[in-house]
């Protein structure tokens, strides 16, 4: 099973990963609802909105799109806290700035990692 982030979805949609996709030979391709939202957002920002929306929806119909549920939210919260505890400043007052600069930027990736954890349970 392959859980793709937005960049890999785009590469696959535009044909940049055709050889790699052919070598997967029946593997399950998936993404999460956050990446699908980013793809739709990108289509709306483009010059060819209707064409790109069709391409996005056709792509999403051919893969599994994982949604966010309560279990995912709980694991995500624990994972994010563990990362902050491990790599963040020990002084909790200094963590506020770190959150804004670092953790907020990587929220999507943590959701993806959480979905991977859930998928292999």
PLY file of the C-alpha trace (Angstrom):
ply
format ascii 1.0
element vertex 121
property float x
property float y
property float z
element edge 120
property int vertex1
property int vertex2
end_header
0.00 0.00 0.00
1.20 3.50 -0.82
-0.09 6.58 1.00
0.76 9.57 -1.19
1.17 13.16 -0.11
-0.08 16.01 -2.30
3.16 16.36 -4.27
3.21 12.68 -5.20
-0.47 12.81 -6.15
0.29 15.70 -8.50
3.27 13.86 -9.98
1.09 10.82 -10.57
-1.78 12.87 -12.02
0.48 14.64 -14.49
2.23 11.45 -15.58
5.62 12.03 -13.97
5.46 8.70 -12.11
4.01 6.48 -14.86
7.01 4.12 -14.89
6.99 3.86 -11.10
3.23 3.27 -11.06
3.52 0.48 -13.63
6.19 -1.20 -11.49
3.84 -1.27 -8.47
1.73 -3.90 -10.22
-1.54 -3.93 -8.33
-0.42 -2.15 -5.16
-3.06 -0.09 -3.39
-2.63 3.65 -3.93
-4.16 6.03 -1.39
-4.04 9.54 0.01
-5.78 11.42 2.81
-8.62 13.89 2.78
-6.20 16.74 3.46
-4.24 16.02 0.28
-7.45 15.70 -1.72
-8.50 19.12 -0.40
-5.16 20.58 -1.44
-5.57 19.11 -4.94
-9.03 20.68 -5.24
-7.71 24.00 -3.92
-4.94 23.90 -6.52
-7.45 23.22 -9.30
-9.49 26.27 -8.25
-6.35 28.42 -8.31
-5.44 27.29 -11.83
-6.28 28.93 -15.14
-8.21 25.85 -16.34
-10.42 25.29 -13.32
-12.97 22.92 -14.90
-10.39 20.79 -16.68
-8.21 20.51 -13.61
-11.15 19.76 -11.28
-12.17 16.93 -13.61
-8.61 15.60 -13.59
-8.48 15.78 -9.77
-11.86 14.07 -9.29
-11.02 11.36 -11.84
-7.76 10.72 -9.99
-9.45 10.61 -6.58
-12.07 8.16 -7.86
-9.29 5.70 -8.75
-7.59 5.64 -5.35
-8.53 5.26 -1.69
-8.99 8.56 0.18
-8.68 8.18 3.94
-10.79 10.50 6.03
-10.00 11.87 9.45
-11.92 10.28 12.32
-11.73 10.40 16.12
-9.12 7.65 16.32
-6.95 9.52 13.84
-7.34 12.77 15.80
-6.32 11.07 19.07
-3.24 9.43 17.59
-2.36 12.68 15.81
-2.57 14.63 19.07
-0.37 12.09 20.87
2.15 12.01 18.03
2.36 15.80 17.84
2.80 16.03 21.62
5.51 13.36 21.59
7.42 15.26 18.90
7.15 18.49 20.88
8.24 16.77 24.10
11.20 15.11 22.39
12.47 17.95 20.20
10.93 21.11 21.65
12.38 23.39 24.31
12.02 22.09 27.85
10.74 25.52 28.97
7.06 25.39 27.97
6.92 29.19 27.56
9.42 28.90 24.68
7.28 26.27 22.95
4.66 28.81 21.91
6.95 30.35 19.31
8.15 26.95 18.21
4.59 25.82 17.58
3.92 28.76 15.29
7.19 28.37 13.40
7.55 24.59 13.14
4.67 22.39 14.16
1.98 24.36 12.37
3.88 23.96 9.12
4.00 20.16 9.39
0.42 19.43 10.50
-0.53 17.77 7.18
2.43 15.43 7.34
1.52 14.36 10.88
-1.99 13.49 9.70
-0.47 11.37 6.95
1.82 9.63 9.44
-1.13 9.03 11.74
-3.06 7.41 8.90
-0.10 5.15 8.19
-0.01 4.08 11.84
-3.72 3.28 11.78
-3.46 1.44 8.46
-0.96 -1.05 9.79
-2.75 -1.92 13.03
0 1
1 2
2 3
3 4
4 5
5 6
6 7
7 8
8 9
9 10
10 11
11 12
12 13
13 14
14 15
15 16
16 17
17 18
18 19
19 20
20 21
21 22
22 23
23 24
24 25
25 26
26 27
27 28
28 29
29 30
30 31
31 32
32 33
33 34
34 35
35 36
36 37
37 38
38 39
39 40
40 41
41 42
42 43
43 44
44 45
45 46
46 47
47 48
48 49
49 50
50 51
51 52
52 53
53 54
54 55
55 56
56 57
57 58
58 59
59 60
60 61
61 62
62 63
63 64
64 65
65 66
66 67
67 68
68 69
69 70
70 71
71 72
72 73
73 74
74 75
75 76
76 77
77 78
78 79
79 80
80 81
81 82
82 83
83 84
84 85
85 86
86 87
87 88
88 89
89 90
90 91
91 92
92 93
93 94
94 95
95 96
96 97
97 98
98 99
99 100
100 101
101 102
102 103
103 104
104 105
105 106
106 107
107 108
108 109
109 110
110 111
111 112
112 113
113 114
114 115
115 116
116 117
117 118
118 119
119 120
